[in-house]
C-alpha cells in the first residue's frame, strides 16, 4: 500500500510541470502533478486511459478536440488513443493523474518534444 499526501510530495519546478510518481505497476501509474501557472503536459495520445482529479487551482484539460476548464473537485477521464493534455491557468494547479496501463516511453515522445519546444500542442 502507498500512503502519502499532496503536501508530502509537493515539488514545483520553474522550468516545467513536476510529476511525482507515487505508485507504478505494469497495469497502472499514479502521479501527483504540480503545475505553475502556464505550465502544461503537452498534448499526446498514448494507448492508455487516464483519469485526472483536480485538487487545487484551475486549468484546462484537452480531450480530443475539446478543451475543458477545470477547477478543484473536477474529474476528467480520457480514453486511450485520444488526444489529451493538461495546462494550468492563472494559478498553481495540483492534480492526481492515473493512467492504465502506463504509457510507454515512445508514447511520451510528443510530451518531451512539446516541453522542449514550449508548445502545448506539438502536432
C-alpha positions, 0 to 999 in steps of 0.5 A: 500500500502507498500512503502519502499526501499532496503536501508530502510530495509537493515539488514545483519546478520553474522550468516545467510541470513536476510529476511525482510518481507515487505508485507504478505497476505494469497495469497502472501509474499514479502521479501527483502533478504540480503545475505553475501557472502556464505550465502544461503536459503537452498534448499526446495520445498514448494507448492508455486511459487516464483519469485526472482529479483536480485538487487545487487551482484551475486549468484546462484539460484537452480531450480530443478536440475539446478543451475543458476548464477545470477547477478543484473537485473536477474529474476528467477521464480520457480514453486511450488513443485520444488526444489529451493534455493538461495546462494550468491557468492563472494559478498553481494547479495540483492534480492526481493523474492515473493512467492504465496501463502506463504509457510507454516511453515512445508514447511520451515522445510528443510530451518531451518534444512539446516541453522542449519546444514550449508548445502545448500542442506539438502536432 
